[in-house]
Amino acid sequence: MALASSNNLVGTAGEYFVCAELCRRGYLALLTPKNNPLFDVIASTQDGSKTVSVQVKTRSIRNKQGWKLGKDITVKRYDSGLFVVLVNLEAEGLPEFYVYEYDEIADVVDKNYKAYMAKPKRDGTKRKDVDFRWHDTKLFSNDDHSRKNNWKPIEKSLVQP
């Protein structure tokens, strides 16, 4: 029971960190009710004229592999106001944030998963499809690294006329 509770707390911590960072940048940010399938945070300008939706995925301090995502992350949404923020909790200080437009991370995760599936297992047999996808920092491109603590995609979406 403690492990499930711990995982829930990790996810909740990530959502609150994202809200805090958006508020620090001058936006209103609110958590959505739990179990919303597509996003966890709604952010808006202070006058409410622009809004975005943010899915938050949090990696615990103990997790060295990366972010475990549902396989539906690879389904494009074609919604310019939908974002994913990957939160990397640190043992000390503030977490790292990686900010993606939803469809961009969908492409990255799909490409990495297809490359993984194309390689046979050590024994030469074919890999079996699973119901999740990993987004591992070991596979980060320069583009992925450039997203670290870079909130410009969300800010741009909130200030566009």
PyRosetta script that sets phi, psi and omega in degrees:
from pyrosetta import init, pose_from_sequence

init()
pose = pose_from_sequence("MALASSNNLVGTAGEYFVCAELCRRGYLALLTPKNNPLFDVIASTQDGSKTVSVQVKTRSIRNKQGWKLGKDITVKRYDSGLFVVLVNLEAEGLPEFYVYEYDEIADVVDKNYKAYMAKPKRDGTKRKDVDFRWHDTKLFSNDDHSRKNNWKPIEKSLVQP")
pose.set_psi(1, -39.4)
pose.set_omega(1, -178.2)
pose.set_phi(2, -62.8)
pose.set_psi(2, -36.3)
pose.set_omega(2, -179.1)
pose.set_phi(3, -65.0)
pose.set_psi(3, -44.1)
pose.set_omega(3, 178.6)
pose.set_phi(4, -62.7)
pose.set_psi(4, -43.0)
pose.set_omega(4, 178.4)
pose.set_phi(5, -62.2)
pose.set_psi(5, -41.2)
pose.set_omega(5, 179.5)
pose.set_phi(6, -61.7)
pose.set_psi(6, -43.6)
pose.set_omega(6, 178.9)
pose.set_phi(7, -63.5)
pose.set_psi(7, -40.1)
pose.set_omega(7, 177.4)
pose.set_phi(8, -63.1)
pose.set_psi(8, -39.9)
pose.set_omega(8, 179.8)
pose.set_phi(9, -67.1)
pose.set_psi(9, -36.2)
pose.set_omega(9, 177.5)
pose.set_phi(10, -61.1)
pose.set_psi(10, -48.8)
pose.set_omega(10, 179.3)
pose.set_phi(11, -62.3)
pose.set_psi(11, -42.9)
pose.set_omega(11, 178.9)
pose.set_phi(12, -64.4)
pose.set_psi(12, -40.7)
pose.set_omega(12, 178.3)
pose.set_phi(13, -59.6)
pose.set_psi(13, -43.7)
pose.set_omega(13, 178.8)
pose.set_phi(14, -60.6)
pose.set_psi(14, -42.7)
pose.set_omega(14, 179.6)
pose.set_phi(15, -63.2)
pose.set_psi(15, -42.9)
pose.set_omega(15, 178.6)
pose.set_phi(16, -67.1)
pose.set_psi(16, -37.8)
pose.set_omega(16, 176.4)
pose.set_phi(17, -62.0)
pose.set_psi(17, -41.3)
pose.set_omega(17, 178.7)
pose.set_phi(18, -64.3)
pose.set_psi(18, -45.5)
pose.set_omega(18, 177.8)
pose.set_phi(19, -59.0)
pose.set_psi(19, -45.0)
pose.set_omega(19, -179.2)
pose.set_phi(20, -61.6)
pose.set_psi(20, -42.6)
pose.set_omega(20, -179.1)
pose.set_phi(21, -66.3)
pose.set_psi(21, -41.5)
pose.set_omega(21, 178.2)
pose.set_phi(22, -65.4)
pose.set_psi(22, -40.6)
pose.set_omega(22, 177.0)
pose.set_phi(23, -64.2)
pose.set_psi(23, -40.7)
pose.set_omega(23, 178.3)
pose.set_phi(24, -59.3)
pose.set_psi(24, -30.2)
pose.set_omega(24, -179.8)
pose.set_phi(25, -87.9)
pose.set_psi(25, 4.0)
pose.set_omega(25, 173.6)
pose.set_phi(26, 97.0)
pose.set_psi(26, 13.6)
pose.set_omega(26, 179.3)
pose.set_phi(27, -108.9)
pose.set_psi(27, 157.5)
pose.set_omega(27, 172.5)
pose.set_phi(28, -87.4)
pose.set_psi(28, 130.5)
pose.set_omega(28, -178.7)
pose.set_phi(29, -134.9)
pose.set_psi(29, 129.7)
pose.set_omega(29, -177.2)
pose.set_phi(30, -132.0)
pose.set_psi(30, 143.0)
pose.set_omega(30, 173.6)
pose.set_phi(31, -76.3)
pose.set_psi(31, 143.4)
pose.set_omega(31, 174.0)
pose.set_phi(32, -87.1)
pose.set_psi(32, 165.8)
pose.set_omega(32, 174.8)
pose.set_phi(33, -58.4)
pose.set_psi(33, 150.4)
pose.set_omega(33, -179.5)
pose.set_phi(34, -58.6)
pose.set_psi(34, 155.0)
pose.set_omega(34, 177.2)
pose.set_phi(35, 68.3)
pose.set_psi(35, 19.6)
pose.set_omega(35, 170.5)
pose.set_phi(36, -69.3)
pose.set_psi(36, 123.0)
pose.set_omega(36, -171.1)
pose.set_phi(37, -71.6)
pose.set_psi(37, -20.1)
pose.set_omega(37, -172.9)
pose.set_phi(38, -112.2)
pose.set_psi(38, -32.3)
pose.set_omega(38, -179.4)
pose.set_phi(39, -148.7)
pose.set_psi(39, 158.9)
pose.set_omega(39, -174.8)
pose.set_phi(40, -114.3)
pose.set_psi(40, -23.8)
pose.set_omega(40, -174.3)
pose.set_phi(41, -133.6)
pose.set_psi(41, 139.9)
pose.set_omega(41, 169.7)
pose.set_phi(42, -111.8)
pose.set_psi(42, 130.6)
pose.set_omega(42, 177.0)
pose.set_phi(43, -123.6)
pose.set_psi(43, 145.0)
pose.set_omega(43, 179.2)
pose.set_phi(44, -144.3)
pose.set_psi(44, 164.4)
pose.set_omega(44, 170.6)
pose.set_phi(45, -67.6)
pose.set_psi(45, 163.0)
pose.set_omega(45, -176.8)
pose.set_phi(46, -63.7)
pose.set_psi(46, -28.7)
pose.set_omega(46, 178.7)
pose.set_phi(47, -89.1)
pose.set_psi(47, -0.6)
pose.set_omega(47, 177.2)
pose.set_phi(48, 76.1)
pose.set_psi(48, 10.6)
pose.set_omega(48, -176.1)
pose.set_phi(49, -76.7)
pose.set_psi(49, -23.0)
pose.set_omega(49, 179.2)
pose.set_phi(50, -133.1)
pose.set_psi(50, 140.2)
pose.set_omega(50, 177.2)
pose.set_phi(51, -136.0)
pose.set_psi(51, 155.3)
pose.set_omega(51, 171.9)
pose.set_phi(52, -136.4)
pose.set_psi(52, 160.4)
pose.set_omega(52, 176.5)
pose.set_phi(53, -116.3)
pose.set_psi(53, 141.5)
pose.set_omega(53, -175.0)
pose.set_phi(54, -131.6)
pose.set_psi(54, 124.2)
pose.set_omega(54, 169.5)
pose.set_phi(55, -90.9)
pose.set_psi(55, 132.8)
pose.set_omega(55, -177.8)
pose.set_phi(56, -113.9)
pose.set_psi(56, 129.8)
pose.set_omega(56, 174.1)
pose.set_phi(57, -124.0)
pose.set_psi(57, 126.9)
pose.set_omega(57, -172.8)
pose.set_phi(58, -116.8)
pose.set_psi(58, 134.7)
pose.set_omega(58, 177.6)
pose.set_phi(59, -104.6)
pose.set_psi(59, 126.4)
pose.set_omega(59, -178.1)
pose.set_phi(60, -73.5)
pose.set_psi(60, 166.3)
pose.set_omega(60, 179.0)
pose.set_phi(61, -61.0)
pose.set_psi(61, -36.8)
pose.set_omega(61, -177.6)
pose.set_phi(62, -75.1)
pose.set_psi(62, -20.7)
pose.set_omega(62, -174.9)
pose.set_phi(63, -79.3)
pose.set_psi(63, 113.8)
pose.set_omega(63, 179.5)
pose.set_phi(64, -103.3)
pose.set_psi(64, -6.2)
pose.set_omega(64, -175.1)
pose.set_phi(65, -86.5)
pose.set_psi(65, -37.1)
pose.set_omega(65, -177.6)
pose.set_phi(66, 139.9)
pose.set_psi(66, -161.5)
pose.set_omega(66, -178.6)
pose.set_phi(67, -94.5)
pose.set_psi(67, 127.0)
pose.set_omega(67, 176.5)
pose.set_phi(68, -90.9)
pose.set_psi(68, 118.7)
pose.set_omega(68, -174.8)
pose.set_phi(69, -119.7)
pose.set_psi(69, 149.7)
pose.set_omega(69, 173.9)
pose.set_phi(70, -66.5)
pose.set_psi(70, 151.9)
pose.set_omega(70, -177.3)
pose.set_phi(71, -66.7)
pose.set_psi(71, -16.4)
pose.set_omega(71, 177.1)
pose.set_phi(72, -69.1)
pose.set_psi(72, -8.9)
pose.set_omega(72, 177.3)
pose.set_phi(73, -63.0)
pose.set_psi(73, -20.7)
pose.set_omega(73, -177.8)
pose.set_phi(74, -87.6)
pose.set_psi(74, -0.3)
pose.set_omega(74, 178.1)
pose.set_phi(75, -88.5)
pose.set_psi(75, 116.9)
pose.set_omega(75, 179.9)
pose.set_phi(76, -66.8)
pose.set_psi(76, 147.1)
pose.set_omega(76, -178.3)
pose.set_phi(77, -111.7)
pose.set_psi(77, -15.4)
pose.set_omega(77, 179.7)
pose.set_phi(78, 51.4)
pose.set_psi(78, 45.4)
pose.set_omega(78, -179.5)
pose.set_phi(79, -127.9)
pose.set_psi(79, 106.5)
pose.set_omega(79, -176.1)
pose.set_phi(80, -68.4)
pose.set_psi(80, -10.7)
pose.set_omega(80, 178.8)
pose.set_phi(81, -101.7)
pose.set_psi(81, 15.6)
pose.set_omega(81, -179.1)
pose.set_phi(82, -114.5)
pose.set_psi(82, 127.6)
pose.set_omega(82, -175.3)
pose.set_phi(83, -129.2)
pose.set_psi(83, 161.0)
pose.set_omega(83, 171.1)
pose.set_phi(84, -124.3)
pose.set_psi(84, 130.5)
pose.set_omega(84, 173.7)
pose.set_phi(85, -116.4)
pose.set_psi(85, 119.6)
pose.set_omega(85, 174.2)
pose.set_phi(86, -89.9)
pose.set_psi(86, 125.7)
pose.set_omega(86, -178.4)
pose.set_phi(87, -109.0)
pose.set_psi(87, 126.3)
pose.set_omega(87, 177.5)
pose.set_phi(88, -110.3)
pose.set_psi(88, 101.1)
pose.set_omega(88, -179.8)
pose.set_phi(89, -67.7)
pose.set_psi(89, 138.5)
pose.set_omega(89, -179.8)
pose.set_phi(90, -109.9)
pose.set_psi(90, 153.8)
pose.set_omega(90, 179.4)
pose.set_phi(91, -64.1)
pose.set_psi(91, -33.9)
pose.set_omega(91, -179.9)
pose.set_phi(92, -131.5)
pose.set_psi(92, 141.9)
pose.set_omega(92, 173.6)
pose.set_phi(93, 78.5)
pose.set_psi(93, -164.3)
pose.set_omega(93, -176.1)
pose.set_phi(94, -77.3)
pose.set_psi(94, 155.4)
pose.set_omega(94, 177.3)
pose.set_phi(95, -76.4)
pose.set_psi(95, 169.0)
pose.set_omega(95, 170.1)
pose.set_phi(96, -92.4)
pose.set_psi(96, 144.0)
pose.set_omega(96, 177.6)
pose.set_phi(97, -120.3)
pose.set_psi(97, 135.5)
pose.set_omega(97, 173.8)
pose.set_phi(98, -119.5)
pose.set_psi(98, 115.8)
pose.set_omega(98, -171.6)
pose.set_phi(99, -104.7)
pose.set_psi(99, 125.2)
pose.set_omega(99, -178.7)
pose.set_phi(100, -129.4)
pose.set_psi(100, 145.7)
pose.set_omega(100, 162.6)
pose.set_phi(101, -69.7)
pose.set_psi(101, 142.5)
pose.set_omega(101, -173.3)
pose.set_phi(102, -54.3)
pose.set_psi(102, -50.5)
pose.set_omega(102, -176.0)
pose.set_phi(103, -66.2)
pose.set_psi(103, -26.5)
pose.set_omega(103, 177.6)
pose.set_phi(104, -70.1)
pose.set_psi(104, -43.0)
pose.set_omega(104, 178.1)
pose.set_phi(105, -70.3)
pose.set_psi(105, -31.2)
pose.set_omega(105, 175.9)
pose.set_phi(106, -57.8)
pose.set_psi(106, -44.8)
pose.set_omega(106, 179.3)
pose.set_phi(107, -64.4)
pose.set_psi(107, -44.9)
pose.set_omega(107, -177.6)
pose.set_phi(108, -63.4)
pose.set_psi(108, -49.0)
pose.set_omega(108, -178.0)
pose.set_phi(109, -65.2)
pose.set_psi(109, -40.3)
pose.set_omega(109, 179.0)
pose.set_phi(110, -63.3)
pose.set_psi(110, -44.6)
pose.set_omega(110, 179.3)
pose.set_phi(111, -61.6)
pose.set_psi(111, -45.8)
pose.set_omega(111, -179.5)
pose.set_phi(112, -65.2)
pose.set_psi(112, -38.9)
pose.set_omega(112, -179.8)
pose.set_phi(113, -67.9)
pose.set_psi(113, -41.7)
pose.set_omega(113, 178.7)
pose.set_phi(114, -62.9)
pose.set_psi(114, -39.4)
pose.set_omega(114, 177.3)
pose.set_phi(115, -64.2)
pose.set_psi(115, -41.0)
pose.set_omega(115, 177.9)
pose.set_phi(116, -62.8)
pose.set_psi(116, -46.3)
pose.set_omega(116, -178.1)
pose.set_phi(117, -66.8)
pose.set_psi(117, -28.1)
pose.set_omega(117, -178.8)
pose.set_phi(118, -71.6)
pose.set_psi(118, -22.2)
pose.set_omega(118, 179.7)
pose.set_phi(119, -87.9)
pose.set_psi(119, 129.9)
pose.set_omega(119, 177.4)
pose.set_phi(120, -68.9)
pose.set_psi(120, 159.7)
pose.set_omega(120, 175.4)
pose.set_phi(121, -66.7)
pose.set_psi(121, 171.9)
pose.set_omega(121, -178.1)
pose.set_phi(122, -56.8)
pose.set_psi(122, -33.7)
pose.set_omega(122, -179.5)
pose.set_phi(123, -83.6)
pose.set_psi(123, 3.3)
pose.set_omega(123, 176.9)
pose.set_phi(124, 91.1)
pose.set_psi(124, -7.3)
pose.set_omega(124, -179.8)
pose.set_phi(125, -81.3)
pose.set_psi(125, 162.4)
pose.set_omega(125, -178.8)
pose.set_phi(126, -75.3)
pose.set_psi(126, 144.2)
pose.set_omega(126, 176.9)
pose.set_phi(127, -74.0)
pose.set_psi(127, 150.3)
pose.set_omega(127, 177.2)
pose.set_phi(128, -97.7)
pose.set_psi(128, 142.0)
pose.set_omega(128, 178.0)
pose.set_phi(129, -65.8)
pose.set_psi(129, 141.1)
pose.set_omega(129, 178.6)
pose.set_phi(130, -122.9)
pose.set_psi(130, 168.0)
pose.set_omega(130, -175.7)
pose.set_phi(131, -90.2)
pose.set_psi(131, 16.4)
pose.set_omega(131, 177.2)
pose.set_phi(132, -141.7)
pose.set_psi(132, 167.8)
pose.set_omega(132, 177.7)
pose.set_phi(133, -134.2)
pose.set_psi(133, 141.5)
pose.set_omega(133, 175.4)
pose.set_phi(134, -98.4)
pose.set_psi(134, 141.9)
pose.set_omega(134, 168.5)
pose.set_phi(135, -119.4)
pose.set_psi(135, 99.6)
pose.set_omega(135, -170.1)
pose.set_phi(136, -100.6)
pose.set_psi(136, 135.0)
pose.set_omega(136, 179.1)
pose.set_phi(137, -62.3)
pose.set_psi(137, -21.5)
pose.set_omega(137, 177.3)
pose.set_phi(138, -64.5)
pose.set_psi(138, -23.4)
pose.set_omega(138, -179.2)
pose.set_phi(139, -100.1)
pose.set_psi(139, 5.8)
pose.set_omega(139, -176.5)
pose.set_phi(140, -62.0)
pose.set_psi(140, 134.5)
pose.set_omega(140, 173.2)
pose.set_phi(141, -89.2)
pose.set_psi(141, 177.1)
pose.set_omega(141, 174.5)
pose.set_phi(142, -60.4)
pose.set_psi(142, -36.2)
pose.set_omega(142, 178.2)
pose.set_phi(143, -62.5)
pose.set_psi(143, -43.6)
pose.set_omega(143, 177.5)
pose.set_phi(144, -60.3)
pose.set_psi(144, -45.8)
pose.set_omega(144, 179.9)
pose.set_phi(145, -62.7)
pose.set_psi(145, -33.6)
pose.set_omega(145, -179.2)
pose.set_phi(146, -68.9)
pose.set_psi(146, -14.2)
pose.set_omega(146, -179.3)
pose.set_phi(147, -85.2)
pose.set_psi(147, -8.6)
pose.set_omega(147, -178.0)
pose.set_phi(148, -62.2)
pose.set_psi(148, 120.3)
pose.set_omega(148, 179.1)
pose.set_phi(149, 54.6)
pose.set_psi(149, 26.7)
pose.set_omega(149, -179.4)
pose.set_phi(150, -106.0)
pose.set_psi(150, 99.1)
pose.set_omega(150, -176.3)
pose.set_phi(151, -91.5)
pose.set_psi(151, 6.1)
pose.set_omega(151, -176.2)
pose.set_phi(152, -57.5)
pose.set_psi(152, -38.9)
pose.set_omega(152, 179.6)
pose.set_phi(153, -59.1)
pose.set_psi(153, -42.0)
pose.set_omega(153, 178.9)
pose.set_phi(154, -70.6)
pose.set_psi(154, -45.3)
pose.set_omega(154, -179.4)
pose.set_phi(155, -60.7)
pose.set_psi(155, -41.5)
pose.set_omega(155, 178.9)
pose.set_phi(156, -61.0)
pose.set_psi(156, -41.7)
pose.set_omega(156, -179.8)
pose.set_phi(157, -67.0)
pose.set_psi(157, -30.6)
pose.set_omega(157, -178.5)
pose.set_phi(158, -83.7)
pose.set_psi(158, -16.8)
pose.set_omega(158, -179.1)
pose.set_phi(159, -107.8)
pose.set_psi(159, -7.6)
pose.set_omega(159, -179.6)
pose.set_phi(160, -62.3)
pose.set_psi(160, 140.5)
pose.set_omega(160, 178.8)
pose.set_phi(161, -70.8)
pose.dump_pdb("model.pdb")
